[in-house]
């Protein structure tokens, strides 16, 4: 066998690691539901809901109203009006919630806003801090339940965070919502079945207060949630997935907002994969930290569209090699990976995604994958490294 053949086989075997882990997660998620391993006694937990808000006056009110309906003497709501030039702070005060304002033209991003809120709370800290995005609606009882669960297990808890489409969504928007569901519900559900942690997904996150004293949130990371989850897991506090508690938001409708949001998510994920995936994987193995090892392995799974696109491209490369040399083994492996991922996607859709996208629309998913090529090529040449707020459909500025 030639040196090129050996290299292709080696690279193909390495490529199979995230593919196999992805498929294992899907297979576990398809198993029948079971009673949660972690039980807890319902009690009153002193909880602060921290809402970082940058120019969110249009979207914040429904979130505050949902929280105020269930607020009790043990619950505090704190809005961080971060670099706002609208009436976010005024509207929040009129609703009777606590507000602090932060202005810093240089240090911008959600991580800085969260750190500002935490520093403010140190004078009278809660038992549990819940982070909720300003445009998210928690389902009834969800905030109290994740707070109580976090207090009981002394670990961060991530609620199921789902994104919906507004109006009459396009095919691209439906496929995007399905990909989000696979990432935020199906895969964490599979990990939870074997008592492994999940990634933090940005909203609906509950933290026992003491865990936040061990990490630095004041960073400009555009995926501060992923980074925080990895750091907490390394410190011995792996996030726990709570599928029964739900927060929901909506994708932007206008094209500019969609592009900004998805570029931020995918570029941030890729940067985390390249900069932290392998180091954390090795650190977890070296320290015998099973949670860190498997969470880093989960981080090494690329965004679903990129995973499919990468497998198709690699199958093409190995197919050309087969045609040129007669060595079919790298192609057989690559094609089997692509088939496994496709099967995993179809099975995920069959159990979880039928209400999001129908079967005939799912068959057009390759068009969605091809449409993501500019996002991934821009990572190489115009990488988004700073936080940029997504423009919403009802905003004109």
SEDREN-358974 format. One line per 5 residues: number of its first residue (from 1); their letters; for each residue x, y negated, z of C-alpha. Coordinates in Angstrom, 3 decimals. Last residue first. Example, Ala and Ser with C-alpha at 12.3 -4.5 7.8 and 13.67 -1.06 7.14 Angstrom:
BEGIN
2> SA> 13.670:1.060:7.140; 12.300:4.500:7.800
! end
This chain:
BEGIN
397> XXXXX> -32.509:-50.129:12.469; -35.795:-48.793:11.135; -36.579:-46.179:13.715; -39.545:-43.796:13.539; -37.643:-40.986:11.791
392> XXXXX> -34.826:-40.947:14.314; -31.222:-42.050:13.774; -28.795:-39.621:15.368; -26.426:-41.182:17.892; -22.765:-40.990:16.952
387> XXXXX> -20.217:-39.334:19.281; -16.660:-39.431:18.001; -14.648:-36.701:16.289; -16.484:-36.366:12.990; -13.995:-34.828:10.564
382> XXXXX> -13.647:-36.612:7.256; -11.263:-34.378:5.237; -11.407:-30.831:6.604; -14.696:-31.200:8.472; -16.111:-32.825:5.338
377> XXXXX> -15.725:-29.461:3.614; -17.958:-27.883:6.246; -20.769:-30.422:5.988; -20.506:-30.490:2.183; -20.966:-26.676:2.076
372> XXXXX> -24.196:-26.789:4.101; -26.430:-26.865:1.017; -25.061:-23.497:-0.036; -26.359:-22.004:3.205; -29.785:-23.579:2.695
367> XXXXX> -29.966:-22.118:-0.809; -28.966:-18.722:0.625; -31.998:-19.030:2.962; -34.432:-18.615:0.053; -35.471:-15.145:1.201
362> XXXXX> -36.422:-16.740:4.520; -39.050:-18.782:2.706; -40.705:-15.644:1.344; -40.715:-14.123:4.828; -42.265:-17.037:6.665
357> XXXXX> -40.378:-19.600:8.760; -40.905:-20.773:12.329; -43.854:-18.604:13.383; -42.131:-15.470:12.100; -38.911:-16.260:13.965
352> XXXXX> -38.720:-14.108:17.083; -39.270:-10.422:16.336; -39.025:-10.173:12.535; -36.764:-13.202:12.254; -34.213:-11.663:14.577
347> XXXXX> -34.432:-8.404:12.635; -33.820:-10.247:9.366; -30.886:-12.199:10.787; -29.289:-9.055:12.237; -29.718:-7.222:8.936
342> XXXXX> -28.035:-10.087:7.086; -25.205:-10.078:9.612; -24.758:-6.330:9.147; -24.839:-6.560:5.331; -22.228:-9.310:5.314
337> XXXXX> -20.003:-7.255:7.593; -20.468:-4.190:5.374; -19.460:-6.241:2.329; -16.275:-7.374:4.048; -15.346:-3.834:5.122
332> XXXXX> -16.003:-2.362:1.671; -14.069:-5.225:0.074; -11.022:-4.621:2.281; -11.183:-0.847:1.457; -11.580:-1.087:-2.339
327> XXXXX> -7.931:-0.818:-3.358; -8.109:-0.462:-7.172; -5.501:-3.172:-7.594; -7.027:-5.999:-9.654; -10.719:-5.107:-9.299
322> XXXXX> -10.298:-4.378:-5.593; -8.437:-7.688:-5.091; -11.232:-9.517:-6.895; -13.727:-7.868:-4.553; -11.556:-8.841:-1.580
317> XXXXX> -11.819:-12.496:-2.578; -15.560:-12.266:-3.303; -16.201:-10.513:0.002; -14.230:-13.291:1.709; -16.452:-15.939:0.119
312> XXXXX> -19.642:-14.094:1.105; -18.364:-13.600:4.644; -17.426:-17.262:4.970; -20.790:-18.443:3.675; -22.648:-16.145:6.076
307> XXXXX> -20.561:-17.274:9.065; -20.767:-20.901:7.956; -24.561:-20.734:7.853; -24.666:-19.064:11.267; -22.379:-21.525:13.022
302> XXXXX> -19.073:-19.771:13.746; -18.774:-16.963:16.340; -15.600:-17.755:18.279; -17.643:-19.400:21.041; -19.184:-16.001:21.803
297> XXXXX> -15.693:-14.584:22.269; -14.955:-17.489:24.601; -18.101:-16.597:26.569; -16.954:-12.975:26.613; -13.519:-13.732:28.011
292> XXXXX> -14.735:-16.360:30.463; -17.349:-14.028:31.947; -14.925:-11.123:32.172; -12.299:-13.101:34.056; -9.455:-10.573:34.274
287> XXXXX> -7.019:-13.461:34.522; -5.050:-12.526:31.410; -8.136:-11.509:29.426; -10.004:-14.704:30.304; -6.968:-16.827:29.510
282> XXXXX> -6.519:-15.081:26.175; -10.123:-15.750:25.179; -9.872:-19.282:26.542; -6.846:-19.954:24.327; -8.532:-18.265:21.299
277> XXXXX> -11.760:-20.266:21.431; -10.523:-23.585:22.811; -9.043:-25.610:19.959; -10.335:-23.775:16.889; -13.762:-22.791:18.201
272> XXXXX> -14.230:-26.102:20.037; -13.394:-28.027:16.871; -15.772:-25.861:14.861; -18.577:-26.405:17.348; -18.036:-30.173:17.335
267> XXXXX> -18.040:-30.281:13.548; -21.268:-28.278:13.534; -23.139:-30.278:16.137; -22.007:-33.713:14.979; -22.639:-32.891:11.320
262> XXXXX> -26.083:-31.605:12.239; -27.070:-34.777:14.048; -25.653:-37.246:11.547; -27.143:-35.477:8.511; -30.575:-35.125:10.089
257> XXXXX> -30.618:-38.754:11.205; -29.672:-40.004:7.730; -32.231:-37.765:6.039; -35.174:-39.023:8.070; -37.115:-36.329:9.902
252> XXXXX> -35.121:-36.046:13.098; -35.389:-32.612:14.709; -37.777:-32.337:17.615; -37.370:-31.584:21.313; -38.438:-28.811:23.631
247> XXXXX> -37.543:-27.663:27.125; -38.393:-24.153:28.275; -38.088:-22.053:31.420; -38.815:-18.358:30.842; -35.569:-17.793:28.951
242> XXXXX> -33.347:-18.684:31.896; -29.718:-18.210:30.826; -27.064:-18.258:33.559; -23.986:-20.456:33.197; -20.661:-19.050:34.470
237> XXXXX> -19.373:-20.672:37.677; -15.947:-19.170:38.418; -13.754:-22.157:37.518; -13.133:-20.769:34.010; -16.916:-20.510:33.623
232> XXXXX> -17.290:-24.145:34.649; -14.716:-25.217:32.066; -16.331:-23.193:29.272; -19.781:-24.540:30.034; -18.493:-28.110:30.204
227> XXXXX> -16.866:-27.801:26.775; -20.020:-26.418:25.230; -22.121:-29.217:26.762; -19.659:-31.984:25.858; -20.093:-31.182:22.179
222> XXXXX> -19.178:-34.593:20.750; -16.308:-34.817:23.237; -15.650:-38.389:24.349; -14.769:-37.354:27.855; -15.930:-38.410:31.302
217> XXXXX> -17.360:-35.048:32.343; -14.371:-33.859:34.342; -14.826:-30.614:36.247; -14.568:-29.334:39.829; -17.017:-31.722:41.523
212> XXXXX> -19.768:-30.563:39.204; -19.936:-27.127:40.826; -20.677:-28.636:44.258; -23.947:-30.191:43.068; -25.539:-26.935:41.965
207> XXXXX> -26.093:-27.546:38.257; -29.290:-27.316:36.199; -29.233:-27.707:32.393; -32.427:-28.431:30.444; -30.508:-30.315:27.765
202> XXXXX> -27.073:-29.924:26.196; -26.817:-26.315:25.051; -24.664:-24.720:27.742; -23.289:-21.473:26.344; -24.534:-18.269:27.897
197> XXXXX> -23.181:-16.021:30.615; -23.040:-12.215:30.613; -25.346:-10.012:32.680; -25.822:-7.318:30.041; -29.345:-8.426:29.154
192> XXXXX> -28.297:-12.060:29.483; -26.010:-11.759:26.477; -28.896:-10.592:24.291; -31.162:-13.404:25.474; -28.343:-15.881:24.856
187> XXXXX> -28.166:-14.625:21.220; -31.894:-14.754:20.521; -32.756:-18.036:22.224; -30.332:-20.873:21.505; -28.389:-19.604:18.487
182> XXXXX> -31.120:-17.590:16.800; -33.656:-20.347:17.517; -31.336:-22.991:16.052; -30.958:-20.903:12.870; -34.764:-20.709:12.678
177> XXXXX> -35.103:-24.472:13.056; -32.516:-24.986:10.304; -34.404:-22.582:8.023; -37.593:-24.579:8.564; -35.842:-27.886:7.922
172> XXXXX> -34.295:-26.650:4.679; -37.659:-25.316:3.480; -39.189:-28.734:4.090; -41.177:-29.593:7.172; -44.795:-30.770:7.036
167> XXXXX> -45.212:-32.950:10.108; -42.530:-32.594:12.749; -40.068:-29.738:13.145; -39.363:-28.207:16.531; -36.165:-27.728:18.520
162> XXXXX> -35.879:-25.291:21.415; -33.850:-25.379:24.629; -34.318:-22.256:26.754; -33.187:-23.355:30.192; -29.523:-23.188:31.147
157> XXXXX> -28.667:-22.487:34.785; -25.416:-23.477:36.451; -24.379:-21.155:39.270; -24.966:-20.943:43.011; -27.477:-18.087:42.489
152> XXXXX> -30.221:-19.565:44.693; -29.525:-23.239:44.042; -29.440:-22.681:40.292; -32.698:-20.711:40.475; -34.428:-23.422:42.475
147> XXXXX> -33.323:-26.099:40.035; -34.249:-23.932:37.040; -37.726:-23.444:38.506; -38.320:-27.058:39.474; -37.472:-28.291:36.005
142> XXXXX> -39.511:-25.614:34.230; -42.754:-26.061:36.159; -44.723:-27.409:33.205; -42.702:-27.256:29.943; -39.935:-29.812:29.772
137> XXXXX> -40.219:-32.415:27.000; -36.952:-33.648:25.526; -36.275:-37.048:23.941; -34.281:-38.528:26.822; -32.073:-35.470:27.213
132> XXXXX> -32.385:-33.617:30.503; -29.590:-32.875:32.955; -30.698:-31.311:36.249; -28.573:-31.931:39.349; -29.053:-29.638:42.331
127> XXXXX> -28.502:-30.208:46.041; -28.775:-33.946:45.540; -25.976:-36.391:46.332; -26.414:-39.566:48.370; -23.315:-41.733:47.901
122> XXXXX> -22.109:-39.360:45.177; -25.134:-40.185:43.032; -23.531:-43.194:41.311; -20.468:-41.130:40.355; -22.781:-38.518:38.880
117> XXXXX> -24.632:-41.087:36.784; -21.437:-42.557:35.382; -20.134:-39.060:34.623; -23.274:-38.283:32.661; -22.984:-41.514:30.660
112> XXXXX> -19.330:-40.818:29.901; -20.156:-37.334:28.645; -22.999:-38.645:26.493; -20.768:-40.826:24.390; -18.922:-44.116:24.305
107> XXXXX> -15.751:-45.252:26.017; -14.798:-48.281:23.933; -17.821:-50.600:24.008; -18.503:-49.946:27.665; -21.801:-50.939:29.201
102> XXXXX> -23.591:-48.819:31.801; -26.981:-49.468:33.334; -28.530:-47.700:36.303; -32.208:-46.850:36.520; -34.381:-45.234:39.188
97> XXXXX> -37.916:-44.314:38.191; -41.077:-46.372:38.723; -42.473:-46.283:35.191; -41.834:-50.016:34.877; -38.214:-49.341:35.773
92> XXXXX> -37.865:-46.922:32.870; -39.378:-49.404:30.422; -36.963:-52.094:31.544; -33.902:-49.851:31.222; -34.774:-48.609:27.722
87> XXXXX> -35.577:-52.146:26.530; -33.164:-52.249:23.574; -29.456:-53.053:23.318; -28.365:-50.025:25.292; -24.758:-49.116:26.054
82> XXXXX> -25.918:-46.318:28.359; -29.204:-46.693:30.221; -28.585:-43.931:32.760; -32.024:-42.827:33.930; -32.359:-41.273:37.384
77> XXXXX> -35.398:-39.241:38.412; -35.562:-38.027:42.008; -37.327:-34.927:43.274; -37.754:-33.661:46.845; -40.691:-35.953:47.642
72> XXXXX> -42.553:-34.680:44.604; -42.455:-35.235:40.832; -44.610:-32.917:38.764; -46.602:-35.441:36.732; -43.633:-37.819:36.874
67> XXXXX> -41.501:-35.444:34.800; -43.981:-35.199:31.918; -44.524:-38.961:31.990; -40.774:-39.601:31.937; -40.288:-37.406:28.869
62> XXXXX> -43.265:-38.948:27.063; -41.842:-42.436:27.837; -38.280:-41.820:26.658; -38.848:-41.571:22.915; -39.374:-45.190:21.872
57> XXXXX> -37.186:-46.721:24.614; -34.284:-44.404:23.746; -31.554:-46.913:22.947; -28.852:-44.721:24.561; -30.325:-42.614:27.361
52> XXXXX> -28.622:-40.176:29.720; -31.372:-38.613:31.859; -30.385:-37.194:35.248; -33.087:-35.226:37.050; -32.138:-35.251:40.718
47> XXXXX> -33.175:-32.301:42.861; -33.468:-31.702:46.583; -34.648:-28.104:46.568; -38.023:-27.147:47.996; -38.266:-23.402:48.157
42> XXXXX> -39.066:-20.486:45.896; -37.112:-17.443:47.008; -34.934:-16.070:44.280; -34.602:-13.066:42.021; -31.730:-12.575:39.641
37> XXXXX> -31.946:-9.290:37.748; -34.792:-10.514:35.584; -37.484:-7.922:34.941; -37.128:-6.420:31.510; -38.077:-7.316:27.995
32> XXXXX> -37.869:-4.638:25.335; -34.626:-4.477:23.337; -34.328:-6.861:20.402; -32.009:-9.205:22.302; -29.497:-6.384:22.751
27> XXXXX> -29.333:-5.780:18.994; -28.889:-9.502:18.299; -26.031:-9.812:20.781; -24.353:-6.692:19.365; -24.666:-8.156:15.856
22> XXXXX> -22.903:-11.376:16.839; -20.158:-9.431:18.614; -19.637:-7.290:15.507; -19.380:-10.345:13.273; -17.100:-12.191:15.700
17> XXXXX> -14.634:-9.258:15.599; -15.034:-8.404:11.888; -12.959:-11.359:10.744; -9.985:-9.827:12.554; -10.461:-6.587:10.595
12> XXXXX> -10.680:-8.548:7.351; -7.492:-10.428:8.142; -5.632:-7.173:8.787; -7.006:-5.526:5.641; -6.058:-8.527:3.527
7> XXXXX> -2.564:-8.629:5.021; -2.064:-4.912:4.393; -3.181:-5.292:0.781; -0.875:-8.259:0.248; 2.027:-6.214:1.631
2> XX> 1.265:-3.481:-0.880; 0.000:0.000:0.000
! end
